[in-house]
Amino acid sequence: MNTTQQFDRFSDFYPYYLAEHSNSTCRRLHFVGTSLVIALVAWIVGSGNWALLIALPIAGYGFAWAGHFFFEKNRPATFRYPLYSLAGDFVMYRDMLVGKVGF
């Protein structure tokens, strides 16, 4: 797919996003990172320790980017499509939970 392609809708972007996550280890690392983000948000809200917000991008992107650089061997879509990629992380997470996307 053309890497300079522009997407007007998330529904058009998501198939591209999934194609950029064809490696199962990369998807698993995304799943771990997104799980940590969800757990951290719950902890932050429950504890009121707002300083931990700084850890959210480290937890989420650290695992995801390791998956791309070491296993998928591609550049994360976050660099080109930051908002759609963030949404894609959570949609892929849900799709993995319900079995639409494999672990």
N, C-alpha and C positions, 0 to 999 in steps of 0.2 A: 504494500500500500504506500502511496505517496506520503512522505513524512512532512510535507509542507501543506497537506490538506487542512482545510478549515472546516470545522463542524459547527453547524447552526443549532443543532439539537443534540441533547444527550443520547437520545435513542439512536442517532447516527454514529455517535462516538463510541458507544459501548462495545459493539463488535470489534472495532479497532483496538480498544482497550484489552479485550479478552485475547486477541491475537498477540498482543505484546506480553501476555502472561501465559504462554503455552507451556512453559516448564513447570512441572508440579512442585519442585522445591521452591521456586520463586513464589508460586501461589501460597504455599504453606507458610513461607516467611511473611508474606502479606497478612495472612490470617493471624499469625502470632502478633505482629505489630498492631493490627487493628484491634485484636482482643486486649492488648495492653492499653491501648488508647481508651477503650470503653471502660476498662477497670480503673484506669487513672482518673477519668472523668467522674466516675462514681465515688472514688476515694476523695477527690478534691471537693465535690459537692457535699459529701457526708462530713468531711473533716473541717471544711472551710479554709483549708490550707491552699490559698489561691496561688502561692508562689510555685506550686508544683505544675502550674500551667506550662512553664518552660519545658517540662519533660515531655509534653505531648508530641511535638514534632520529632523529638529525638527517638521516642519509642516507636512511633508510627513509621517515620521515614527511614530510620536506621535499619530495621529489618527488611523493609521493602527494597531499599536501594541496594542492600547486600545481595538480595535475590536477583536483582537486575544485573549488577556488575559481575557477580561470580557465577551465576547459574543461567540466567536468561541471556546474558552477554549482549544486552541492548541498553539504550539510554532510557531512563524512566520517562514516561509520558508526562510526568509532573512538570518537567522543564518546558514543555510546549503547551500543555493544556492543564494548568494547575487546578482550576475549579472542577472541570469535568473529571480529572484524575482522582481528586479527593472523593467526589461522588462515586466514581467507579470503584474505589476501594471498598466503600460500604455496600454497594450493590453486589460486587463480587463476593464479599463476605457473606451477605445474606444468601446469595445463590449457592455458595459452598455449603452453608448450613442446611439448606433445603434439598441439596443434591443435584441442582441444575448445573453446577460447575464442580468438577472433580478436585479432590485434594491431591 
